[in-house]
C-alpha cells in the first residue's frame, strides 16, 4: 500500500517534547518537517482551477504561520495527533482559499467542497480501482490503467460529501482507520463502517456504468 503523506515517527515526538520545553529550534524543525506533507495535501485537495490562480506555496505558508501561532496552545493540551492537528488547519485554509477564489462558481459555495485536485491517476487511484472494480477488469496495460483510473476518479467526484471525504482520506492521504476516526470524531468501528459503505456505493456506481448499454452511431440512425 502507498505510504501515508504524513510523517509520524519518533523524531516528531522528540521534537514535540523539546518544543514543550521552549526549544525554538525544535519548533522550527517540527514545522519544516511537515511542510512537504502539507504541500502535498494542498496540491491534492485544492480545486485545480483555483490552483491556476493561487500559488500553492502561499497557501502552505499561510498554514505554517497559523500553525506556529497556535502551536503553544496545542502543546499545552494536544487534542489529537500532531499531523492530524496540522491537517485540520490546512483543510480549513484550503476551504477558505477555495471559497474566496471560486466566486464564479454556479453551485452554492457553502456546500461545494474541493476534493481530488490531482489530474493524473497515480498509484493511489490505481489501488482504489483494483479494490472496487471487477477483478476481470484489473488493468493490464498503461492505457487501460489510465482509463479505469479516470472512471474511478470521476465516480468519486459524484459521490456525496461524506463518502468522498472518507475515500480521499483513506486512499489519497493514506490515513489509517484509527487516524480517520480521530480526525472525524468517530470511534474506530463507526469510521470503518462509514468507509465500507462508501466503497460499496462506489463499486455500485461503477457497476451501474458498466451495465448501461453504450450508444453508438448505428443506434442513433
C-alpha positions as CSV (number, residue, x, y, z in Angstrom):
1,X,0.0,0.0,0.0
2,X,1.2,3.5,-0.8
3,X,2.8,5.3,2.1
4,X,0.9,8.0,4.0
5,X,1.7,11.5,3.0
6,X,2.0,12.3,6.8
7,X,5.2,11.9,8.7
8,X,4.6,10.1,12.0
9,X,7.7,8.8,13.8
10,X,9.8,9.0,16.9
11,X,11.6,12.2,15.7
12,X,8.3,14.0,15.7
13,X,7.6,13.0,19.3
14,X,11.1,14.1,20.3
15,X,10.6,17.5,18.6
16,X,7.2,17.9,20.3
17,X,8.8,17.2,23.7
18,X,11.6,19.7,23.0
19,X,9.1,22.3,21.8
20,X,7.1,21.9,25.0
21,X,10.4,22.7,26.9
22,X,10.6,26.0,25.0
23,X,13.2,25.0,22.4
24,X,12.6,27.3,19.4
25,X,14.9,25.3,17.1
26,X,12.7,22.3,17.8
27,X,9.6,24.3,16.8
28,X,11.2,25.3,13.5
29,X,12.3,21.8,12.8
30,X,8.9,20.4,13.7
31,X,7.1,22.7,11.3
32,X,9.6,22.3,8.5
33,X,9.4,18.5,8.8
34,X,5.7,18.8,7.9
35,X,5.9,21.4,5.2
36,X,6.2,18.8,2.4
37,X,3.1,16.8,3.6
38,X,1.1,20.0,3.9
39,X,2.1,21.0,0.4
40,X,1.0,17.5,-0.9
41,X,-2.3,17.9,0.9
42,X,-2.9,21.3,-0.7
43,X,-2.0,20.1,-4.1
44,X,-4.2,17.1,-3.7
45,X,-7.3,18.8,-2.2
46,X,-7.4,22.4,-3.5
47,X,-9.5,22.7,-6.7
48,X,-7.3,22.7,-9.8
49,X,-9.0,25.8,-11.2
50,X,-8.1,27.7,-8.0
51,X,-4.6,26.4,-8.3
52,X,-4.3,28.2,-11.6
53,X,-4.9,31.5,-9.8
54,X,-3.3,30.8,-6.4
55,X,0.3,29.9,-5.6
56,X,0.2,26.6,-3.6
57,X,3.4,27.8,-1.8
58,X,1.4,30.8,-0.5
59,X,-1.3,28.6,0.9
60,X,1.3,26.3,2.5
61,X,3.0,29.4,4.1
62,X,-0.3,30.6,5.5
63,X,-0.9,27.2,7.1
64,X,2.6,27.2,8.6
65,X,2.2,30.8,10.0
66,X,-1.2,29.9,11.6
67,X,0.2,26.6,13.0
68,X,3.1,28.5,14.5
69,X,0.8,30.9,16.2
70,X,-1.4,28.2,17.6
71,X,1.3,25.7,18.5
72,X,1.7,26.8,22.1
73,X,-1.9,26.2,22.8
74,X,-1.8,22.8,21.1
75,X,1.3,21.7,23.1
76,X,-0.4,22.6,26.3
77,X,-3.4,20.5,25.5
78,X,-3.0,18.3,22.4
79,X,-6.5,17.2,21.4
80,X,-5.3,14.9,18.6
81,X,-2.1,13.6,16.9
82,X,0.1,16.5,15.7
83,X,-0.2,15.7,12.0
84,X,-4.0,15.5,12.3
85,X,-4.0,18.9,14.0
86,X,-1.9,20.3,11.2
87,X,-4.1,18.6,8.6
88,X,-7.2,20.3,10.1
89,X,-5.5,23.8,9.9
90,X,-4.6,23.1,6.3
91,X,-8.0,21.8,5.4
92,X,-9.7,24.9,6.8
93,X,-7.3,27.1,4.8
94,X,-8.0,25.1,1.7
95,X,-11.7,25.6,2.0
96,X,-11.2,29.3,2.8
97,X,-9.0,29.7,-0.3
98,X,-11.5,27.9,-2.4
99,X,-14.4,30.0,-1.3
100,X,-12.6,33.2,-1.8
101,X,-11.4,32.4,-5.3
102,X,-14.2,30.4,-6.9
103,X,-16.6,33.4,-6.9
104,X,-17.9,32.5,-10.4
105,X,-19.0,29.0,-9.3
106,X,-22.6,28.3,-10.1
107,X,-23.3,26.0,-7.2
108,X,-23.8,27.0,-3.6
109,X,-20.3,27.8,-2.2
110,X,-21.2,26.6,1.3
111,X,-22.0,23.2,0.0
112,X,-19.3,22.7,-2.6
113,X,-16.1,21.3,-1.3
114,X,-12.7,20.8,-3.1
115,X,-12.0,17.1,-3.2
116,X,-9.5,15.5,-5.5
117,X,-7.4,18.1,-7.4
118,X,-4.8,15.7,-8.8
119,X,-5.4,15.3,-12.6
120,X,-3.1,12.3,-13.2
121,X,-4.3,8.9,-11.9
122,X,-1.4,8.0,-9.6
123,X,-0.8,4.8,-7.7
124,X,-3.4,5.7,-5.2
125,X,-6.1,5.8,-7.8
126,X,-4.9,2.5,-9.3
127,X,-5.0,0.8,-5.9
128,X,-8.6,2.1,-5.4
129,X,-9.6,0.9,-8.9
130,X,-8.3,-2.6,-8.3
131,X,-10.2,-2.7,-5.0
132,X,-13.6,-1.6,-6.4
133,X,-13.6,-2.9,-10.0
134,X,-14.4,-6.3,-11.2
135,X,-11.3,-8.5,-10.9
136,X,-11.7,-9.4,-14.6
137,X,-11.2,-5.7,-15.4
138,X,-7.9,-5.4,-13.5
139,X,-5.8,-3.1,-15.6
140,X,-3.1,-4.8,-17.7
141,X,-1.8,-2.0,-19.8
142,X,-0.9,1.6,-19.1
143,X,-3.7,2.8,-21.4
144,X,-6.2,0.6,-19.7
145,X,-5.0,1.7,-16.2
146,X,-5.5,5.3,-17.1
147,X,-8.9,4.7,-18.5
148,X,-10.2,2.8,-15.5
149,X,-8.5,5.2,-13.0
150,X,-10.1,8.2,-14.6
151,X,-13.5,6.5,-14.4
152,X,-12.9,5.8,-10.7
153,X,-11.9,9.5,-10.0
154,X,-14.9,10.7,-11.9
155,X,-17.2,8.4,-9.9
156,X,-15.7,9.6,-6.6
157,X,-16.3,13.2,-7.6
158,X,-20.0,12.4,-8.0
159,X,-20.3,10.8,-4.5
160,X,-21.9,12.7,-1.6
161,X,-19.6,14.8,0.5
162,X,-19.3,12.3,3.4
163,X,-18.4,9.4,1.1
164,X,-15.9,11.5,-0.9
165,X,-14.2,12.6,2.3
166,X,-13.6,9.2,3.7
167,X,-12.5,7.7,0.4
168,X,-10.0,10.5,-0.1
169,X,-8.7,10.3,3.4
170,X,-8.1,6.6,3.1
171,X,-6.9,6.2,-0.4
172,X,-5.2,9.6,-1.2
173,X,-4.0,10.8,2.1
174,X,-3.5,7.2,3.2
175,X,-4.6,7.8,6.8
176,X,-5.3,4.7,8.9
177,X,-8.8,3.8,10.1
178,X,-7.8,5.0,13.6
179,X,-6.5,8.3,12.2
180,X,-9.6,8.8,10.2
181,X,-11.7,8.1,13.3
182,X,-9.7,10.6,15.3
183,X,-9.9,13.3,12.6
184,X,-13.7,12.9,12.2
185,X,-14.5,12.5,15.9
186,X,-15.8,8.9,15.4
187,X,-15.0,5.6,17.1
188,X,-12.9,3.1,15.1
189,X,-15.9,0.9,14.4
190,X,-18.0,3.8,13.0
191,X,-15.2,5.0,10.8
192,X,-14.7,1.5,9.4
193,X,-18.4,1.1,8.7
194,X,-18.6,4.5,7.0
195,X,-15.6,3.6,4.8
196,X,-17.0,0.2,3.9
197,X,-20.4,1.7,2.9
198,X,-18.6,4.4,0.8
199,X,-16.6,1.7,-1.0
200,X,-19.8,-0.3,-1.6
201,X,-21.6,2.7,-3.1
202,X,-18.6,3.5,-5.3
203,X,-18.5,-0.1,-6.5
204,X,-22.2,0.0,-7.3
205,X,-21.8,3.3,-9.2
206,X,-19.1,1.8,-11.4
207,X,-21.0,-1.4,-11.9
208,X,-24.1,0.6,-13.0
209,X,-22.0,2.4,-15.5
210,X,-20.7,-0.9,-16.9
211,X,-24.2,-2.3,-17.1
212,X,-25.5,0.7,-19.1
213,X,-25.8,0.0,-22.9
214,X,-23.5,2.1,-24.9
215,X,-25.0,4.4,-27.6
216,X,-23.2,4.1,-30.9
217,X,-23.8,5.5,-34.3
218,X,-26.0,2.6,-35.5
219,X,-28.3,3.1,-32.5
220,X,-28.9,6.7,-33.4
221,X,-29.9,6.0,-37.0
